[in-house]
């Protein structure tokens, strides 16, 4: 957190992720097959501008980017496919302190 004045700050965070998934697919005949997903690494990063108009209220406006990898094979296949699950966009948060 870096102060920009009495009521404004800039903050950021970075975190490492590790996905553990259990994915299955149901074919047209109604049979469920495991597609053998493999755990994968990822990360989450966020930057915010924070405003504290009163002692009990904080407003945050920011941007978040999150990605992790998924490796799996399709039904009845032996080759592994790598895919990336990416979520990103603006964020807005209000925090009321009791």
Secondary structure, DSSP 8 states (H G I E B T S, - for coil): -EE-SSSEEEEEEEEEEEE----EEE-TTS-EEE---B-EEEEEEEEEEEEEEETTEEEEEEEEEEEEEEEEE-TT---EEEEEEEEEEEEEEEEE--
